[in-house]
Amino acid sequence: MHIDDVPTPALLLDLDRLEANLERMARRTRELGVRLRPHAKTHKCVEIARLQRDLGAPGLTVSTLHEARVFADHGFDDMTWAFPVIPSRVPEAAALSRDVTLRVVVDSAEALDALLRERAPFRVMLQVDCGYGRVGVDPEDERSLELARRIVDAGRLRFDGILTHSGHGYDARGADELAEVAEEERSVMAGFADRLRDEGLEVPAVSVGSTPATSHARDLSGVTEARPGNYAFYDYTQCVIGSCAPEDCALTVLSTVVSSPRGRDHCVCDAGALSLSQDSGRKDASPATMGEIYDDYGAGTLREDVRLTKLSQEHGTVSASLPVGERIRILENHSCLTAACFDEYHVVRGEEVVDRWKIWRGRS
């Protein structure tokens, strides 16, 4: 099938670019001397996870128990649920951990208590705040050491190490700023691991995350693994902060112009918030955009004068009058959220659809 025959809106996945991105990150993490445990929340796709495994990834990172169950059902047996433990769902995690290696993450005494009440041999990682400020224990606080000690002393629990996410890398711009975030992340985590070891605790893993930081880290001494996810696709936000260029982006939304009122300076396409999410990207992006439009996809060039400026549920407002029926290829602000809007990828090489891959986006 040619992409001109694909009903819109549709999610196109460029297989050539995907493979190049996966190979590049696999090579980079090998050079940095760390394991690559890709975050599958970006793609939620068994076929992509298999490509990552074939390139040497020993396991996956997931955000939900639904993702963990899907990948377990398809033969993946080593996963980290990199989300603070949800106390009411501890029994589900315990059931799954009897079949596969499933690490869980805590950053509070309450979450640890929930694990202990279940009386299951969980593998537990302590989440650390490396500067992002969203979740995680303070590595300078004595209570963080006490929480780690409680995990170790619990007996039936296994302390698998420490984990963080440098989400503040998305506030940086350019290689130097991104490298600074990566170094801050590395330094905080390696330093906290040393503090734990000084207290007599073994720290099997020191796990860091984020595509921007991993893409620009210059040294990961003291770190054992990285968990980037967005690198598989990239997106316009990654372009703005300097992680990639438009010609690296593997995921696009194919859309059709459906209305172009005469005398107006805009048109409307059939890709709205349920295709692109409402992520507005970097707040300092200039001009502001709800989605960029490729001028020449093969060359990786974006139109300078035309972009999506507004999204409603199914409508996307485009900042120029384009002919009804014209197809546009949209580079989304956030590929992880965009992928979660669709049921499947139309996998393409060049202009030809070569496969269709399911997106496992359930929440239960």
Residue frames relative to the residue before (quaternion, step in Angstrom):
aa qw qx qy qz dx dy dz
M 1.0000 0.0000 0.0000 0.0000 0.00 0.00 0.00
H 0.3484 -0.7073 0.5758 0.2164 3.58 -1.02 0.81
I 0.5865 -0.6021 0.3916 0.3744 3.61 -1.04 0.68
D 0.5672 0.5900 -0.3927 0.4196 3.62 1.15 -0.39
D 0.6893 0.4720 -0.2731 0.4770 3.59 1.22 -0.42
V 0.5209 0.6405 -0.4129 0.3847 3.59 1.29 -0.03
P 0.4321 -0.6827 0.5181 0.2807 3.62 -0.82 0.91
T 0.2521 -0.7743 0.5641 0.1368 3.56 -1.01 0.80
P 0.5422 -0.1560 -0.8222 -0.0746 1.46 -2.31 1.02
A 0.0799 -0.7974 0.5981 0.0084 3.55 -1.09 0.76
L 0.3679 -0.7109 0.5593 0.2155 3.53 -1.20 0.62
L 0.1345 -0.8088 0.5711 0.0391 3.56 -0.53 1.22
L 0.1128 -0.7777 0.6169 0.0434 3.55 -0.94 0.95
D 0.2796 -0.7726 0.5556 0.1279 3.54 -0.54 1.25
L 0.3363 -0.7917 0.4763 0.1824 3.57 -0.30 1.27
D 0.6171 0.5444 -0.3549 0.4437 3.60 1.00 -0.69
R 0.6960 0.4583 -0.2764 0.4786 3.58 0.89 -0.93
L 0.6082 0.5467 -0.3520 0.4553 3.58 1.02 -0.74
E 0.6825 0.4870 -0.2979 0.4564 3.59 0.78 -0.98
A 0.6463 0.5155 -0.3253 0.4591 3.59 0.98 -0.79
N 0.6585 0.5087 -0.3114 0.4589 3.60 0.96 -0.84
L 0.6613 0.5045 -0.3108 0.4599 3.57 0.93 -0.88
E 0.6666 0.4983 -0.3034 0.4640 3.58 0.93 -0.87
R 0.6425 0.5350 -0.3302 0.4382 3.59 0.98 -0.82
M 0.7001 0.4502 -0.2893 0.4727 3.61 0.84 -0.87
A 0.6070 0.5407 -0.3618 0.4564 3.60 1.02 -0.68
R 0.6649 0.4936 -0.2962 0.4759 3.56 0.98 -0.85
R 0.6584 0.5266 -0.3169 0.4345 3.57 0.93 -0.88
T 0.6866 0.4705 -0.3028 0.4643 3.59 0.84 -0.87
R 0.5950 0.5372 -0.3714 0.4684 3.60 1.07 -0.60
E 0.6698 0.5030 -0.3011 0.4558 3.58 0.91 -0.89
L 0.6870 0.4618 -0.2747 0.4892 3.58 1.12 -0.69
G 0.4765 -0.7208 0.4007 0.3046 3.57 1.30 -0.09
V 0.6052 0.5343 -0.3730 0.4573 3.59 1.12 0.63
R 0.5361 -0.5814 0.4966 0.3576 3.54 -1.30 0.40
L 0.2903 -0.7189 0.6018 0.1917 3.55 -1.22 0.57
R 0.0039 0.7695 -0.6373 0.0414 3.55 -0.69 1.17
P 0.2113 -0.8436 0.4752 0.1334 3.61 0.27 1.24
H 0.4098 -0.6844 0.5461 0.2558 3.52 -1.15 0.70
A 0.2715 -0.8171 0.4953 0.1151 3.54 -0.42 1.29
K 0.4422 0.6855 -0.4753 0.3296 3.61 1.22 -0.01
T 0.5762 0.5976 -0.3845 0.4037 3.61 1.11 -0.53
H 0.8331 0.2427 -0.1027 0.4864 3.56 0.67 -1.07
K 0.1358 -0.8236 0.5373 0.1207 3.63 1.11 -0.61
C 0.5478 0.6310 -0.3422 0.4297 3.57 1.08 0.74
V 0.4477 -0.7138 0.4757 0.2524 3.57 -0.71 1.10
E 0.6564 0.5264 -0.3270 0.4303 3.60 0.88 -0.87
I 0.6646 0.4820 -0.3130 0.4775 3.60 0.97 -0.78
A 0.6258 0.5337 -0.3388 0.4569 3.58 0.99 -0.77
R 0.6383 0.5166 -0.3341 0.4627 3.58 1.02 -0.71
L 0.6182 0.5258 -0.3457 0.4710 3.59 1.02 -0.71
Q 0.6570 0.4996 -0.3114 0.4709 3.59 0.97 -0.82
R 0.6407 0.5099 -0.3267 0.4719 3.59 1.00 -0.75
D 0.6434 0.5323 -0.3214 0.4465 3.58 0.97 -0.83
L 0.6882 0.4548 -0.2723 0.4953 3.58 1.20 -0.53
G 0.7267 -0.4894 0.2243 0.4268 3.57 1.23 0.36
A 0.4540 0.6778 -0.4740 0.3314 3.62 1.19 -0.04
P 0.3533 -0.7727 0.4846 0.2079 3.63 -0.62 1.05
G 0.7982 -0.0427 0.0511 0.5987 3.57 1.23 -0.37
L 0.4805 -0.6712 0.5001 0.2618 3.53 -1.34 -0.06
T 0.3005 -0.6621 0.6409 0.2463 3.48 -1.44 0.20
V 0.0621 -0.7883 0.6114 0.0283 3.58 -1.04 0.79
S 0.3977 -0.7132 0.5270 0.2355 3.54 -1.30 0.41
T 0.7936 0.2237 -0.1034 0.5562 3.58 1.16 -0.53
L 0.5786 -0.5686 0.4494 0.3742 3.54 -1.24 0.40
H 0.5615 0.5777 -0.3936 0.4428 3.58 1.14 -0.51
E 0.6519 0.4987 -0.3163 0.4757 3.59 0.90 -0.89
A 0.6498 0.5266 -0.3246 0.4416 3.57 0.90 -0.90
R 0.6729 0.4933 -0.3066 0.4582 3.59 0.91 -0.87
V 0.6289 0.5371 -0.3383 0.4489 3.59 0.96 -0.83
F 0.7136 0.4423 -0.2740 0.4692 3.57 0.76 -0.98
A 0.6015 0.5389 -0.3606 0.4666 3.60 1.08 -0.60
D 0.6603 0.5124 -0.3051 0.4564 3.58 0.98 -0.85
H 0.7329 0.3830 -0.2245 0.5155 3.59 1.21 -0.44
G 0.7310 -0.5130 0.2256 0.3893 3.55 1.10 0.73
F 0.5346 0.5851 -0.4345 0.4280 3.61 1.20 0.22
D 0.0888 -0.8566 0.5081 -0.0160 3.57 -0.60 1.15
D 0.7106 0.3628 -0.2519 0.5477 3.61 1.22 0.32
M 0.2023 0.8037 -0.5234 0.1980 3.57 -0.18 1.29
T 0.2247 -0.7278 0.6297 0.1525 3.52 -1.29 0.55
W 0.2552 -0.7387 0.6061 0.1476 3.56 -0.76 1.08
A 0.0976 -0.8584 0.5035 0.0087 3.56 0.17 1.34
F 0.5058 0.5756 -0.4456 0.4629 3.52 0.67 1.21
P 0.5565 -0.6098 0.4146 0.3829 3.62 -0.87 0.78
V 0.5755 -0.6258 0.4041 0.3374 3.56 -0.86 0.98
I 0.2703 -0.7223 0.6168 0.1578 3.54 -1.00 0.94
P 0.4279 -0.7549 0.4127 0.2768 3.63 -0.23 1.19
S 0.6858 0.4996 -0.3059 0.4320 3.62 0.89 -0.85
R 0.7229 0.4279 -0.2450 0.4841 3.60 1.21 -0.34
V 0.3326 0.7625 -0.4877 0.2647 3.55 1.28 0.26
P 0.6395 0.5184 -0.3652 0.4346 3.69 0.87 -0.70
E 0.6285 0.5221 -0.3418 0.4644 3.62 1.04 -0.70
A 0.6498 0.5104 -0.3152 0.4669 3.55 0.97 -0.86
A 0.6364 0.5299 -0.3301 0.4531 3.57 1.02 -0.79
A 0.6509 0.5184 -0.3196 0.4532 3.58 0.95 -0.85
L 0.6767 0.4848 -0.2961 0.4683 3.58 0.93 -0.88
S 0.6652 0.5274 -0.3123 0.4265 3.58 0.99 -0.80
R 0.5578 0.5804 -0.4050 0.4336 3.59 1.24 -0.11
D 0.7270 0.4291 -0.2257 0.4862 3.58 1.21 -0.51
V 0.7955 0.1191 -0.0403 0.5928 3.58 1.12 -0.67
T 0.5466 -0.5467 0.4930 0.3992 3.53 -1.32 0.10
L 0.0807 0.7921 -0.5954 0.1075 3.56 -0.53 1.19
R 0.1769 -0.7744 0.6004 0.0924 3.57 -0.57 1.15
V 0.1713 -0.7617 0.6160 0.1052 3.53 -1.08 0.78
V 0.3351 -0.7642 0.5355 0.1300 3.53 -1.23 0.60
V 0.0293 -0.7911 0.6110 0.0047 3.58 -0.95 0.89
D 0.0355 -0.7739 0.6281 0.0725 3.53 -1.30 0.39
S 0.7246 0.3534 -0.2320 0.5443 3.57 1.24 0.41
A 0.5922 -0.5605 0.4452 0.3700 3.54 -1.27 0.44
E 0.6181 0.5639 -0.3468 0.4239 3.58 1.08 -0.72
A 0.6571 0.4960 -0.3083 0.4766 3.58 0.97 -0.84
L 0.6446 0.5095 -0.3247 0.4684 3.57 0.98 -0.80
D 0.6208 0.5402 -0.3411 0.4543 3.59 1.00 -0.76
A 0.6334 0.5337 -0.3286 0.4538 3.59 1.02 -0.82
L 0.6443 0.5052 -0.3199 0.4768 3.59 1.02 -0.76
L 0.6744 0.5062 -0.3045 0.4429 3.56 0.90 -0.89
R 0.6256 0.5434 -0.3474 0.4389 3.60 1.04 -0.66
E 0.6457 0.5395 -0.3227 0.4335 3.59 1.12 -0.63
R 0.2419 -0.8158 0.4937 0.1795 3.58 1.24 -0.42
A 0.4614 0.6343 -0.4724 0.4020 3.56 0.95 0.98
P 0.5111 -0.6735 0.4392 0.3038 3.63 -1.08 0.63
F 0.0179 -0.8450 0.5341 -0.0204 3.57 0.56 1.17
R 0.3044 -0.6546 0.6506 0.2356 3.51 -1.33 0.51
V 0.0962 -0.8452 0.5248 -0.0319 3.56 -0.52 1.22
M 0.1185 -0.7556 0.6396 0.0766 3.52 -1.09 0.84
L 0.3628 -0.7133 0.5606 0.2126 3.56 -1.12 0.71
Q 0.2941 -0.7644 0.5497 0.1641 3.56 -0.72 1.11
V 0.1620 -0.8013 0.5756 0.0183 3.54 -0.89 1.09
D 0.3588 -0.6987 0.5743 0.2309 3.54 -1.09 0.76
C 0.1320 -0.8177 0.5582 0.0485 3.58 -0.52 1.20
G 0.7860 -0.2856 0.1558 0.5258 3.61 1.22 0.35
Y 0.5377 0.6352 -0.3953 0.3889 3.57 1.28 -0.25
G 0.3072 -0.8061 0.4591 0.2122 3.57 1.04 -0.76
R 0.5181 0.6515 -0.4228 0.3583 3.62 1.19 0.16
V 0.7703 -0.1235 0.1174 0.6145 3.58 0.69 -1.09
G 0.5656 0.6279 -0.4284 0.3198 3.55 -1.29 0.08
V 0.5135 -0.6404 0.4788 0.3113 3.53 -1.19 0.62
D 0.5235 -0.6027 0.5078 0.3237 3.51 -1.30 0.49
P 0.3660 -0.7664 0.4736 0.2333 3.63 -0.49 1.08
E 0.6548 0.5021 -0.3205 0.4652 3.60 1.23 -0.25
D 0.5947 0.5917 -0.3486 0.4179 3.58 1.27 -0.27
E 0.5015 -0.6708 0.4617 0.2922 3.57 -0.87 0.95
R 0.6033 0.5775 -0.3579 0.4176 3.57 1.14 -0.62
S 0.5802 0.5703 -0.3772 0.4426 3.59 1.20 -0.44
L 0.6280 0.5112 -0.3222 0.4905 3.56 1.08 -0.73
E 0.6476 0.5267 -0.3161 0.4509 3.57 1.00 -0.84
L 0.6443 0.5150 -0.3268 0.4612 3.59 1.01 -0.77
A 0.6329 0.5136 -0.3272 0.4782 3.57 0.99 -0.79
R 0.6458 0.5188 -0.3185 0.4607 3.58 0.97 -0.84
R 0.6273 0.5359 -0.3364 0.4540 3.61 1.00 -0.76
I 0.6270 0.5282 -0.3418 0.4594 3.60 0.99 -0.77
V 0.6844 0.4887 -0.2859 0.4594 3.54 0.86 -0.99
D 0.7303 0.4541 -0.2449 0.4476 3.58 0.88 -0.95
A 0.4979 0.6831 -0.4211 0.3288 3.59 1.25 -0.23
G 0.4578 -0.7196 0.4234 0.3054 3.59 1.23 -0.29
R 0.8199 0.2344 -0.1398 0.5034 3.58 0.33 -1.15
L 0.6074 0.5156 -0.3652 0.4815 3.60 1.24 -0.15
R 0.2472 -0.7376 0.6059 0.1665 3.53 -1.23 0.55
F 0.3052 -0.7450 0.5669 0.1745 3.57 -0.74 1.07
D 0.1448 -0.8395 0.5224 0.0374 3.58 -0.43 1.25
G 0.7328 -0.4244 0.2386 0.4754 3.59 1.21 0.12
I 0.5514 -0.6081 0.4748 0.3175 3.53 -1.32 -0.38
L 0.1459 -0.7954 0.5883 -0.0002 3.52 -1.13 0.80
T 0.0287 0.7934 -0.6076 0.0241 3.58 -1.11 0.70
H 0.1982 -0.7485 0.6159 0.1453 3.54 -1.36 0.13
S 0.2494 -0.7895 0.5479 0.1195 3.57 -0.65 1.15
G 0.0165 -0.8508 0.5247 -0.0234 3.56 0.61 1.16
H 0.5884 0.5807 -0.3762 0.4183 3.57 1.19 -0.40
G 0.4362 0.6705 -0.4694 0.3738 3.57 1.27 0.09
Y 0.6164 0.5588 -0.3431 0.4359 3.58 1.18 -0.51
D 0.6207 0.5137 -0.3520 0.4764 3.58 1.28 -0.07
A 0.5905 0.5828 -0.3601 0.4266 3.59 1.27 -0.21
R 0.1580 -0.7536 0.6235 0.1355 3.51 -1.37 0.18
G 0.8266 0.2285 -0.1800 0.4818 3.53 -0.92 0.93
A 0.6947 -0.5295 0.3154 0.3709 3.51 -1.25 0.58
D 0.6693 0.5145 -0.3217 0.4287 3.59 0.90 -0.85
E 0.6755 0.4767 -0.3034 0.4738 3.60 0.88 -0.88
L 0.6461 0.5106 -0.3231 0.4664 3.57 1.00 -0.77
A 0.6344 0.5176 -0.3281 0.4711 3.59 1.03 -0.73
E 0.6203 0.5359 -0.3409 0.4601 3.60 1.08 -0.66
V 0.6379 0.5082 -0.3254 0.4785 3.58 0.99 -0.80
A 0.6515 0.5213 -0.3132 0.4535 3.57 0.93 -0.90
E 0.6695 0.4888 -0.3011 0.4713 3.57 0.99 -0.81
E 0.6116 0.5329 -0.3507 0.4680 3.59 1.05 -0.70
E 0.6458 0.5212 -0.3089 0.4647 3.55 0.95 -0.92
R 0.6713 0.5021 -0.2939 0.4593 3.58 0.84 -1.00
S 0.6845 0.5114 -0.2847 0.4345 3.55 0.85 -1.04
V 0.6540 0.5092 -0.3133 0.4635 3.58 0.92 -0.91
M 0.7144 0.4667 -0.2662 0.4482 3.57 0.81 -1.01
A 0.6598 0.4909 -0.3168 0.4727 3.59 0.91 -0.84
G 0.6491 0.5238 -0.3136 0.4538 3.57 1.03 -0.80
F 0.6706 0.4822 -0.3039 0.4746 3.59 0.94 -0.86
A 0.6110 0.5397 -0.3487 0.4624 3.59 1.05 -0.72
D 0.6456 0.5106 -0.3201 0.4691 3.59 1.00 -0.78
R 0.6253 0.5309 -0.3389 0.4608 3.60 1.03 -0.76
L 0.6536 0.5061 -0.3148 0.4664 3.57 0.96 -0.85
R 0.6630 0.5005 -0.3111 0.4617 3.57 0.94 -0.85
D 0.6166 0.5425 -0.3406 0.4576 3.58 1.09 -0.70
E 0.6698 0.4683 -0.2835 0.5017 3.57 1.25 -0.51
G 0.5977 -0.6091 0.3380 0.3968 3.55 1.31 0.16
L 0.5386 0.6205 -0.4023 0.4038 3.58 1.26 0.26
E 0.3794 -0.6925 0.5654 0.2384 3.54 -1.03 0.83
V 0.1339 -0.7805 0.6081 0.0562 3.60 -0.97 0.90
P 0.2215 -0.8348 0.4865 0.1319 3.61 0.09 1.23
A 0.8193 0.0937 -0.0195 0.5653 3.59 0.98 -0.81
V 0.1022 -0.7286 0.6737 0.0686 3.51 -1.23 0.73
S 0.0328 -0.8596 0.5047 -0.0729 3.52 -0.11 1.38
V 0.0847 -0.7952 0.6003 0.0112 3.55 -0.81 1.07
G 0.1951 -0.8183 0.5342 0.0827 3.55 -1.20 0.35
S 0.6333 0.5496 -0.4523 0.3038 3.51 -1.52 -0.09
T 0.5000 -0.6699 0.4795 0.2671 3.50 -1.01 0.96
P 0.6615 0.5094 -0.3523 0.4230 3.66 0.78 -0.82
A 0.6969 0.4728 -0.2904 0.4545 3.59 0.85 -0.94
T 0.6782 0.4865 -0.3063 0.4577 3.59 0.86 -0.91
S 0.6356 0.5435 -0.3289 0.4386 3.58 1.06 -0.70
H 0.8055 0.2911 -0.1254 0.5008 3.59 1.09 -0.65
A 0.3832 0.7209 -0.4941 0.2990 3.59 1.23 0.14
R 0.2633 -0.7729 0.5598 0.1409 3.56 -0.97 0.87
D 0.7817 0.0483 -0.0139 0.6216 3.56 1.26 -0.39
L 0.0491 -0.7998 0.5977 0.0254 3.57 -0.91 0.90
S 0.1412 0.8011 -0.5601 0.1568 3.56 0.99 0.85
G 0.7878 0.2846 -0.2323 0.4944 3.55 -0.93 0.94
V 0.6420 0.4689 -0.3114 0.5206 3.59 1.32 -0.08
T 0.2652 -0.7861 0.5365 0.1547 3.59 -1.04 0.71
E 0.8225 0.0285 -0.0081 0.5679 3.63 1.10 -0.54
A 0.2215 -0.7444 0.6154 0.1348 3.53 -1.32 0.48
R 0.2045 -0.8135 0.5412 0.0599 3.55 -1.07 0.83
P 0.1479 0.7951 -0.5772 0.1127 3.66 0.69 0.89
G 0.1779 -0.7980 0.5658 0.1066 3.57 -1.17 0.52
N 0.6876 0.5308 -0.2888 0.4025 3.55 0.83 -1.04
Y 0.5270 0.6779 -0.3919 0.3305 3.59 1.18 -0.56
A 0.5524 0.6188 -0.4060 0.3836 3.60 1.13 -0.49
F 0.7932 0.2559 -0.1100 0.5416 3.57 1.02 -0.87
Y 0.1309 -0.7528 0.5973 0.2439 3.53 0.89 -1.13
D 0.0775 -0.7795 0.6190 0.0562 3.60 -1.30 -0.07
Y 0.7319 -0.4337 0.2702 0.4508 3.58 -1.25 0.02
T 0.6024 0.5507 -0.3703 0.4436 3.62 1.02 -0.64
Q 0.6441 0.5046 -0.3256 0.4739 3.59 0.98 -0.76
C 0.6069 0.5394 -0.3525 0.4653 3.58 1.10 -0.62
V 0.6682 0.5216 -0.3007 0.4370 3.58 0.90 -0.97
I 0.7418 0.4069 -0.2481 0.4718 3.59 0.88 -0.86
G 0.5868 -0.6382 0.3429 0.3617 3.58 1.24 -0.12
S 0.4285 0.7076 -0.4657 0.3143 3.59 1.20 0.39
C 0.8039 0.0206 0.0458 0.5927 3.57 1.14 -0.61
A 0.3950 -0.6609 0.5683 0.2900 3.54 -1.37 -0.15
P 0.6773 -0.5014 0.3280 0.4270 3.63 -1.16 0.38
E 0.6484 0.5248 -0.3354 0.4378 3.61 1.06 -0.58
D 0.6139 0.5306 -0.3548 0.4645 3.62 1.29 -0.07
C 0.5924 0.6274 -0.3605 0.3542 3.58 1.16 -0.55
A 0.2614 -0.8247 0.4928 0.0930 3.55 -0.62 1.21
L 0.7328 0.4053 -0.2204 0.5002 3.59 1.19 -0.40
T 0.0807 0.7817 -0.6145 0.0699 3.57 -0.89 0.96
V 0.3436 -0.6928 0.5888 0.2350 3.52 -1.30 0.41
L 0.2487 -0.7563 0.5915 0.1274 3.54 -0.77 1.09
S 0.0258 0.8176 -0.5685 0.0876 3.57 -0.71 1.13
T 0.3119 -0.7397 0.5727 0.1660 3.54 -1.30 0.48
V 0.4358 -0.6521 0.5492 0.2884 3.58 -1.06 0.78
V 0.1254 -0.8343 0.5362 0.0277 3.58 -0.67 1.11
S 0.7939 0.0815 -0.0583 0.5998 3.59 1.23 -0.30
S 0.0409 0.7842 -0.6162 0.0610 3.56 -0.96 0.93
P 0.1872 -0.8438 0.4900 0.1130 3.59 0.40 1.24
R 0.5050 -0.6639 0.4667 0.2939 3.56 -0.88 0.96
G 0.8172 0.2436 -0.2017 0.4818 3.53 -0.98 0.91
R 0.6172 0.5167 -0.3545 0.4758 3.59 1.25 0.04
D 0.4221 -0.7111 0.5058 0.2455 3.57 -1.22 0.48
H 0.6883 0.4065 -0.2956 0.5231 3.58 1.11 0.61
C 0.1444 -0.7351 0.6424 0.1613 3.50 -1.40 0.02
V 0.3539 -0.7228 0.5545 0.2117 3.55 -1.30 0.16
C 0.1572 -0.7777 0.6031 0.0822 3.56 -1.00 0.88
D 0.5735 -0.6343 0.4134 0.3128 3.57 -1.28 0.25
A 0.5666 0.5319 -0.4168 0.4715 3.60 1.14 0.61
G 0.0146 0.8116 -0.5813 0.0564 3.55 -0.37 1.26
A 0.8147 -0.2493 0.1820 0.4908 3.55 -1.20 -0.55
L 0.6606 0.4977 -0.3207 0.4616 3.60 1.11 -0.54
S 0.6653 0.4236 -0.3158 0.5275 3.57 1.29 0.15
L 0.8090 0.2810 -0.1009 0.5063 3.57 1.02 -0.82
S 0.4034 -0.6754 0.4763 0.3928 3.58 1.33 -0.27
Q 0.4906 -0.6407 0.4885 0.3320 3.57 -1.27 -0.09
D 0.3294 0.7492 -0.5131 0.2585 3.57 1.17 0.42
S 0.2371 -0.8085 0.5287 0.1025 3.56 -0.62 1.15
G 0.5206 -0.6711 0.4057 0.3377 3.58 1.24 0.22
R 0.7844 -0.2703 0.2298 0.5088 3.55 -1.21 -0.49
K 0.4673 -0.6986 0.4701 0.2695 3.56 -0.85 0.98
D 0.7187 0.4164 -0.2554 0.4948 3.59 1.15 -0.49
A 0.3581 0.7274 -0.5080 0.2906 3.58 1.23 0.29
S 0.0440 -0.8060 0.5902 -0.0083 3.57 -0.89 0.90
P 0.4736 -0.3277 -0.7982 0.1766 1.46 -1.20 2.22
A 0.6290 -0.5157 0.4135 0.4092 3.54 -1.30 0.33
T 0.0277 -0.8180 0.5736 -0.0322 3.56 -1.01 0.78
M 0.2561 -0.7247 0.6139 0.1797 3.53 -1.25 0.55
G 0.7798 -0.1249 0.0584 0.6107 3.55 1.32 0.16
E 0.2997 -0.7525 0.5619 0.1679 3.55 -0.88 0.97
I 0.3001 -0.7512 0.5649 0.1627 3.57 -1.21 0.51
Y 0.4164 -0.7113 0.5069 0.2524 3.56 -0.82 0.99
D 0.3384 -0.6900 0.6058 0.2061 3.50 -1.15 0.80
D 0.7617 -0.0342 0.0563 0.6446 3.55 0.98 -0.97
Y 0.3046 -0.7939 0.4943 0.1805 3.58 -0.15 1.27
G 0.6501 0.5412 -0.3233 0.4242 3.58 0.89 -0.90
A 0.7198 0.4168 -0.2335 0.5036 3.56 1.03 -0.83
G 0.4370 -0.7202 0.4409 0.3098 3.58 1.25 -0.25
T 0.4919 0.6593 -0.4374 0.3634 3.59 1.12 0.54
L 0.2777 -0.7602 0.5719 0.1340 3.55 -1.04 0.88
R 0.5322 -0.6015 0.4821 0.3501 3.55 -1.16 0.54
E 0.3624 -0.7541 0.5091 0.2020 3.56 -0.84 0.96
D 0.7567 0.4195 -0.1878 0.4648 3.56 1.12 -0.66
V 0.7574 0.3297 -0.1666 0.5385 3.58 1.23 -0.26
R 0.1875 0.7608 -0.6012 0.1565 3.58 -0.92 0.98
L 0.5477 -0.5673 0.4718 0.3945 3.55 -1.26 0.09
T 0.1777 -0.8204 0.5396 0.0648 3.56 -0.80 1.02
K 0.8028 0.0857 -0.0102 0.5900 3.59 1.19 -0.47
L 0.1050 -0.7846 0.6091 0.0496 3.56 -1.08 0.79
S 0.0833 -0.7130 0.6893 0.0975 3.51 -1.16 0.73
Q 0.8053 -0.3086 0.1361 0.4877 3.60 -1.18 -0.10
E 0.8299 0.0960 -0.0200 0.5492 3.60 0.75 -1.02
H 0.6641 0.4970 -0.2911 0.4766 3.60 1.29 -0.17
G 0.1036 -0.7608 0.6357 0.0796 3.53 -1.15 0.71
T 0.2655 -0.7724 0.5581 0.1463 3.57 -0.75 1.05
V 0.1804 -0.7915 0.5823 0.0444 3.54 -0.76 1.16
S 0.4708 -0.7428 0.4207 0.2226 3.57 -0.89 1.01
A 0.7149 0.3190 -0.2800 0.5557 3.60 0.96 0.81
S 0.4769 -0.6458 0.5096 0.3093 3.54 -1.25 0.43
L 0.0008 0.7970 -0.6010 0.0598 3.56 -0.41 1.31
P 0.6059 -0.5905 0.3793 0.3746 3.61 -1.08 0.58
V 0.5264 -0.5958 0.5011 0.3418 3.57 -1.10 0.71
G 0.7535 0.3360 -0.2839 0.4887 3.55 -0.89 0.99
E 0.5360 0.6104 -0.4241 0.4004 3.62 1.19 -0.29
R 0.2939 -0.7489 0.5700 0.1668 3.55 -1.03 0.85
I 0.1068 -0.7866 0.6070 0.0360 3.53 -1.01 0.87
R 0.2813 -0.7422 0.5888 0.1526 3.55 -1.13 0.72
I 0.1727 -0.8438 0.5073 0.0294 3.53 -0.32 1.33
L 0.2460 -0.7247 0.6264 0.1483 3.55 -1.04 0.90
E 0.3264 -0.7959 0.4882 0.1472 3.54 -0.42 1.29
N 0.5732 -0.5814 0.4512 0.3604 3.56 -1.26 0.42
H 0.8146 0.0848 0.0100 0.5737 3.58 0.93 -0.88
S 0.2983 -0.8040 0.4885 0.1612 3.55 -0.23 1.26
C 0.6050 0.5656 -0.3762 0.4155 3.63 1.01 -0.66
L 0.6992 0.4476 -0.2696 0.4880 3.58 0.89 -0.91
T 0.6314 0.5346 -0.3400 0.4472 3.59 1.01 -0.73
A 0.6424 0.5181 -0.3309 0.4576 3.59 0.91 -0.84
A 0.6745 0.5078 -0.2941 0.4480 3.57 1.02 -0.79
C 0.5790 0.5751 -0.3762 0.4388 3.61 1.28 -0.06
F 0.7433 0.4084 -0.1965 0.4920 3.60 1.20 -0.48
D 0.4902 -0.6596 0.4950 0.2821 3.52 -1.30 0.40
E 0.8179 0.0395 0.0129 0.5739 3.60 1.15 -0.54
Y 0.3991 -0.6501 0.5862 0.2730 3.49 -1.40 0.34
H 0.2469 -0.6621 0.6739 0.2158 3.53 -1.21 0.60
V 0.2080 -0.8092 0.5429 0.0848 3.55 -0.29 1.30
V 0.0547 -0.8329 0.5501 -0.0276 3.57 -0.66 1.12
R 0.1054 -0.6938 0.7000 0.1320 3.47 -1.40 0.46
G 0.7984 0.0039 -0.0594 0.5991 3.51 -0.45 1.20
E 0.7829 -0.2887 0.2458 0.4932 3.56 -0.77 -1.08
E 0.6354 0.5553 -0.3164 0.4334 3.58 1.29 -0.05
V 0.3695 -0.6913 0.5774 0.2284 3.55 -1.03 0.84
V 0.1341 -0.8317 0.5377 0.0345 3.57 -0.57 1.17
D 0.8044 -0.0192 0.0185 0.5934 3.60 1.20 -0.28
R 0.2138 -0.7280 0.6257 0.1813 3.54 -1.37 0.08
W 0.1148 -0.8192 0.5618 0.0072 3.57 -0.69 1.14
K 0.4686 -0.6997 0.4756 0.2541 3.55 -0.90 0.98
I 0.2389 -0.7164 0.6369 0.1550 3.55 -1.17 0.73
W 0.2408 -0.7945 0.5470 0.1076 3.58 -0.50 1.22
R 0.1096 0.8662 -0.4726 0.1201 3.55 0.36 1.27
G 0.3156 0.7690 -0.5056 0.2311 3.62 1.10 0.48
R 0.3622 -0.7478 0.5214 0.1943 3.56 -1.24 0.38
S 0.5573 0.6528 -0.3981 0.3238 3.61 1.13 -0.41
